[in-house]
Amino acid sequence: MSNREEGPYYVIERESGGGVGPFLLGALMGAGLALLFAPRSGEETQKDLKERAGRIRDAAEERMREAQDQIEDRLEQARAELMDRVEAVREAVDSGRHAAGEARDELEEKIERSKAAYRAGVDAARTAASDEKKAQDETPEES
């Protein structure tokens, strides 16, 4: 028979964490090979990388300016809308004050007319009572 049957059989497994180390090693090796097999010289590659980085930076700055302009436009629009609403509220408050003033004046006028009518009624009642008393005093009593 074979030697395997004579002793225990062990299997050794390694847990591979898929760590960062092998990735970085592969990335460095890939970068090195890319530089070795590049069709341009190192200076040309550096110049090209600088130009690309400059274009990316310019594009990012342009997008930032556009975003800033959009934000400023939206803020200005929001300010204008807010001022319109504030003005509308002010007009409504002024209109309400004016209407309240007119209503107060009208109410005061009605109260004055009511007081005058009351006084006239009281005076008329007193005059009527006084006239009736005089009429009674002037006529002899019938018994």
Backbone hydrogen bonds, N-H to C=O, Kabsch-Sander energy under -0.5 kcal/mol:
donor,donor_aa,acceptor,acceptor_aa,energy
5,E,2,S,-0.7
6,E,3,N,-0.9
7,G,3,N,-0.7
7,G,4,R,-0.6
10,Y,8,P,-0.6
13,E,11,V,-0.6
16,S,14,R,-0.6
17,G,15,E,-0.8
23,F,19,G,-0.8
24,L,20,V,-2.9
25,L,21,G,-2.5
26,G,22,P,-2.4
27,A,23,F,-2.6
28,L,24,L,-2.7
29,M,25,L,-2.4
30,G,26,G,-2.6
31,A,27,A,-2.5
32,G,28,L,-2.5
33,L,29,M,-2.6
34,A,30,G,-2.4
35,L,31,A,-2.1
36,L,32,G,-2.1
37,F,33,L,-2.4
38,A,35,L,-0.5
45,T,41,S,-2.3
46,Q,42,G,-2.6
47,K,43,E,-2.5
48,D,44,E,-2.6
49,L,45,T,-2.7
50,K,46,Q,-2.5
51,E,47,K,-2.4
52,R,48,D,-2.5
53,A,49,L,-2.6
54,G,50,K,-2.4
55,R,51,E,-2.4
56,I,52,R,-2.6
57,R,53,A,-2.6
58,D,54,G,-2.8
59,A,55,R,-2.7
60,A,56,I,-2.5
61,E,57,R,-2.6
62,E,58,D,-2.6
63,R,59,A,-2.4
64,M,60,A,-2.2
65,R,61,E,-2.5
66,E,62,E,-2.6
67,A,63,R,-2.6
68,Q,64,M,-2.7
69,D,65,R,-2.8
70,Q,66,E,-2.5
71,I,67,A,-2.5
72,E,68,Q,-2.7
73,D,69,D,-2.7
74,R,70,Q,-2.6
75,L,71,I,-2.6
76,E,72,E,-2.6
77,Q,73,D,-2.5
78,A,74,R,-2.6
79,R,75,L,-2.7
80,A,76,E,-2.5
81,E,77,Q,-2.5
82,L,78,A,-2.5
83,M,79,R,-2.8
84,D,80,A,-2.3
85,R,81,E,-2.4
86,V,82,L,-2.7
87,E,83,M,-2.6
88,A,84,D,-2.3
89,V,85,R,-2.4
90,R,86,V,-2.6
91,E,87,E,-2.6
92,A,88,A,-2.3
93,V,89,V,-2.7
94,D,90,R,-2.9
95,S,91,E,-2.7
96,G,92,A,-2.6
97,R,93,V,-2.7
98,H,94,D,-2.6
99,A,95,S,-2.8
100,A,96,G,-2.6
101,G,97,R,-2.6
102,E,98,H,-2.6
103,A,99,A,-2.7
104,R,100,A,-2.6
105,D,101,G,-2.7
106,E,102,E,-2.7
107,L,103,A,-2.5
108,E,104,R,-2.9
109,E,105,D,-2.3
110,K,106,E,-2.3
111,I,107,L,-2.7
112,E,108,E,-2.3
113,R,109,E,-2.4
114,S,110,K,-2.7
115,K,111,I,-2.8
116,A,112,E,-2.7
117,A,113,R,-2.7
118,Y,114,S,-2.6
119,R,115,K,-3.0
120,A,116,A,-2.7
121,G,117,A,-2.6
122,V,118,Y,-2.8
123,D,119,R,-3.1
124,A,120,A,-2.7
125,A,121,G,-2.4
126,R,122,V,-2.6
127,T,123,D,-2.8
128,A,124,A,-2.6
129,A,125,A,-2.6
130,S,126,R,-3.0
131,D,127,T,-2.9
132,E,128,A,-2.2
133,K,129,A,-2.1
134,K,130,S,-2.3
135,A,131,D,-2.4
136,Q,132,E,-2.0
137,D,133,K,-2.4
138,E,134,K,-2.0
139,T,135,A,-1.5
143,S,141,E,-0.7
